[in-house]
Amino acid sequence: MDQVYEITGIKKVCQDEGVSLVIFDKRRMRDKFPLTTQLDECDHLVSLPKLKTHELTLITCAIKNLFGLVSGTYKTELHKNYFAPPDFAKILVDIYQAAKPDLTIVDGILAMEGDGPATGGIPRQLDLLLCGSDCVALDTVVAKIMGITRQEVLTTKEAASRNLGESLLSRIKIEGENVEQLNIRPFILPKNSTKTINLPPLVAKIFKSLVRYYPYSLRLKCIRCGRCVKVCPKQCIRLAKVGIKIDYSKCIACFCCQETCPAAAIGVKKSLLAKLIGL
């Protein structure tokens, strides 16, 4: 973590401003998950997310950023226990419900599209800053800017169903830029994000079981650093002579490996049905 602070320049800024840097190494259980004990010691919580696409949650912004409050390696446990996107979205909203920020500032100056949120994504210059106290409203506005409907973002849909914030754009008071007049082209979404298709429940269940996405090794890019092996919640990745090997019988397609890979060496493999219907 200290290296991250150093390389990103955060460490120097904090030294110049006399601000203490902390590492979330201590935690306290709150229902299903432990959150950093720093929450018990601060008067106000300010969250600073980047505006990005995300393989698992479609976007990572105001609500998703709070996953960082989960201390230590327990993030891996949550990925392992709640790997289905709707279940993981509920956990993220649980965290938001337990630790609502007083202010969230979204950094959309240099955003990311494509296979975000890590090295697989494509930088996108937006020159936008957004801020507010309602993370649901912020994520709704961000989705609009990105060309995504609020219903496609599972965290926004779940939080709105619990009345934790406003998800109707017409009811959100927006100061500054007119969102309707920004003329930003829709974001390129992650390859594993499926189009919304209205089907009967039973057909939809069968459809979802056949349309699958898996990580795979781009061997020519792989630097065999082993980070994907360490982060995998199911321990189904091992280093090979060239690249990595993935045991697909155990893989839950959480894409933690892709998110942590520094060399953008993990791609997305589609099931046969996904290829046939062009998803």
QUILINCOR-V885679 format. One record per residue. N is the residue number from 1. RES is the residue in one letter. PHI is phi as a letter, one per 30 degrees, with the letter a starting at -180 (none if undefined). PSI is psi in whole degrees, 0 to 359 (* if undefined). Layout:
N,RES,PHI,PSI / N,RES,PHI,PSI
This chain:
1,M,none,322 / 2,D,d,325 / 3,Q,d,320 / 4,V,d,314 / 5,Y,e,321 / 6,E,d,309 / 7,I,d,322 / 8,T,d,348 / 9,G,i,357 / 10,I,d,322 / 11,K,d,315 / 12,K,d,318 / 13,V,e,315 / 14,C,d,322 / 15,Q,d,317 / 16,D,d,325 / 17,E,c,359 / 18,G,i,35 / 19,V,c,135 / 20,S,d,133 / 21,L,c,139 / 22,V,b,157 / 23,I,c,134 / 24,F,d,74 / 25,D,c,347 / 26,K,c,143 / 27,R,b,162 / 28,R,b,134 / 29,M,d,135 / 30,R,b,99 / 31,D,i,252 / 32,K,d,354 / 33,F,a,156 / 34,P,c,135 / 35,L,c,157 / 36,T,e,141 / 37,T,d,350 / 38,Q,e,334 / 39,L,d,332 / 40,D,d,347 / 41,E,c,355 / 42,C,c,150 / 43,D,d,324 / 44,H,b,143 / 45,L,c,123 / 46,V,c,127 / 47,S,c,139 / 48,L,b,75 / 49,P,d,156 / 50,K,c,153 / 51,L,c,110 / 52,K,b,158 / 53,T,d,163 / 54,H,b,131 / 55,E,e,321 / 56,L,c,321 / 57,T,c,9 / 58,L,i,307 / 59,I,b,153 / 60,T,b,115 / 61,C,b,233 / 62,A,d,308 / 63,I,d,313 / 64,K,d,327 / 65,N,e,333 / 66,L,d,350 / 67,F,e,336 / 68,G,d,346 / 69,L,d,344 / 70,V,d,126 / 71,S,d,141 / 72,G,i,214 / 73,T,d,3 / 74,Y,d,342 / 75,K,e,319 / 76,T,d,320 / 77,E,d,319 / 78,L,d,321 / 79,H,d,321 / 80,K,d,320 / 81,N,d,336 / 82,Y,b,58 / 83,F,d,337 / 84,A,d,133 / 85,P,e,317 / 86,P,d,323 / 87,D,d,320 / 88,F,d,323 / 89,A,d,321 / 90,K,d,321 / 91,I,d,318 / 92,L,d,322 / 93,V,d,327 / 94,D,e,316 / 95,I,d,317 / 96,Y,d,321 / 97,Q,d,327 / 98,A,d,335 / 99,A,b,73 / 100,K,d,126 / 101,P,d,147 / 102,D,d,329 / 103,L,b,136 / 104,T,b,128 / 105,I,c,114 / 106,V,c,122 / 107,D,d,100 / 108,G,c,23 / 109,I,d,304 / 110,L,c,105 / 111,A,c,189 / 112,M,b,140 / 113,E,b,181 / 114,G,i,216 / 115,D,d,59 / 116,G,d,175 / 117,P,c,4 / 118,A,c,218 / 119,T,d,347 / 120,G,d,348 / 121,G,d,174 / 122,I,c,122 / 123,P,e,143 / 124,R,b,115 / 125,Q,d,116 / 126,L,c,329 / 127,D,h,44 / 128,L,b,141 / 129,L,b,137 / 130,L,b,143 / 131,C,b,155 / 132,G,l,175 / 133,S,c,350 / 134,D,c,107 / 135,C,d,330 / 136,V,d,315 / 137,A,d,317 / 138,L,d,313 / 139,D,d,329 / 140,T,d,315 / 141,V,d,318 / 142,V,d,317 / 143,A,d,319 / 144,K,d,315 / 145,I,d,323 / 146,M,d,351 / 147,G,i,29 / 148,I,c,144 / 149,T,d,152 / 150,R,d,330 / 151,Q,d,338 / 152,E,d,338 / 153,V,c,106 / 154,L,d,326 / 155,T,d,320 / 156,T,d,316 / 157,K,d,316 / 158,E,d,315 / 159,A,d,321 / 160,A,d,324 / 161,S,d,337 / 162,R,c,5 / 163,N,h,40 / 164,L,c,359 / 165,G,l,179 / 166,E,c,126 / 167,S,c,2 / 168,L,c,117 / 169,L,e,325 / 170,S,d,341 / 171,R,c,359 / 172,I,c,124 / 173,K,d,117 / 174,I,c,120 / 175,E,c,153 / 176,G,j,232 / 177,E,d,146 / 178,N,d,110 / 179,V,e,324 / 180,E,d,339 / 181,Q,c,11 / 182,L,d,333 / 183,N,h,46 / 184,I,c,128 / 185,R,d,147 / 186,P,e,144 / 187,F,d,147 / 188,I,d,125 / 189,L,c,162 / 190,P,e,149 / 191,K,e,330 / 192,N,c,9 / 193,S,d,120 / 194,T,d,153 / 195,K,d,149 / 196,T,d,119 / 197,I,b,123 / 198,N,d,113 / 199,L,b,157 / 200,P,e,147 / 201,P,e,314 / 202,L,d,317 / 203,V,d,319 / 204,A,d,322 / 205,K,d,316 / 206,I,d,318 / 207,F,e,313 / 208,K,d,327 / 209,S,d,337 / 210,L,c,335 / 211,V,c,100 / 212,R,b,158 / 213,Y,b,138 / 214,Y,b,151 / 215,P,d,149 / 216,Y,b,158 / 217,S,d,129 / 218,L,c,90 / 219,R,d,325 / 220,L,d,337 / 221,K,c,337 / 222,C,d,131 / 223,I,c,6 / 224,R,h,44 / 225,C,d,338 / 226,G,i,5 / 227,R,d,323 / 228,C,d,326 / 229,V,d,317 / 230,K,d,325 / 231,V,d,342 / 232,C,d,119 / 233,P,d,338 / 234,K,c,1 / 235,Q,h,47 / 236,C,c,14 / 237,I,c,138 / 238,R,b,154 / 239,L,d,140 / 240,A,c,178 / 241,K,d,322 / 242,V,b,114 / 243,G,i,216 / 244,I,b,163 / 245,K,c,136 / 246,I,c,128 / 247,D,d,99 / 248,Y,d,345 / 249,S,d,340 / 250,K,c,341 / 251,C,d,133 / 252,I,c,7 / 253,A,h,44 / 254,C,d,342 / 255,F,i,24 / 256,C,d,325 / 257,C,d,315 / 258,Q,d,321 / 259,E,d,327 / 260,T,c,350 / 261,C,d,122 / 262,P,d,350 / 263,A,c,9 / 264,A,h,43 / 265,A,c,13 / 266,I,b,120 / 267,G,c,189 / 268,V,c,125 / 269,K,c,134 / 270,K,c,148 / 271,S,d,166 / 272,L,d,318 / 273,L,d,320 / 274,A,e,321 / 275,K,d,318 / 276,L,d,322 / 277,I,c,4 / 278,G,i,29 / 279,L,c,*
